[in-house]
Amino acid sequence: MFAWNSEDAAQRTKTASSRLAAILRRIFSMAASNRRERRLRLCETLSLGEKRFIAVVEYGKQKFLLAGTQQNISLLKSLDESVRVTDRASQPESEPD
């Protein structure tokens, strides 16, 4: 039978906990590397009836205006920063109370 003093037991506990921490770090880093950041996002859709729609889709930092029917999806326009600025400028300002 082994007889350990308290200093030896503390060292063994410290070694075991550091090994466990290293294993957990490895598992979490592997899980994080397998997880991909999603770059495709549906921002907004508008139904036009009869299985037709228009949608704004974002891929990375680019946005696209798409139209869809039952048989087809078409790119209407690639949206850029100037479109967003124009959209804000065209909105009527609310009058102060």
Number of C-alpha atoms within 10 A of each C-alpha: 3 4 7 10 8 9 9 11 12 12 11 13 12 12 12 12 12 12 12 12 12 11 12 12 12 12 11 11 11 11 10 10 9 9 8 7 7 8 10 13 12 12 11 11 14 11 12 12 8 8 10 15 16 19 18 18 19 17 12 10 8 13 19 18 17 17 20 17 14 9 7 8 13 11 12 13 12 13 15 12 10 8 11 11 10 10 10 10 10 9 8 7 8 6 5 4 3
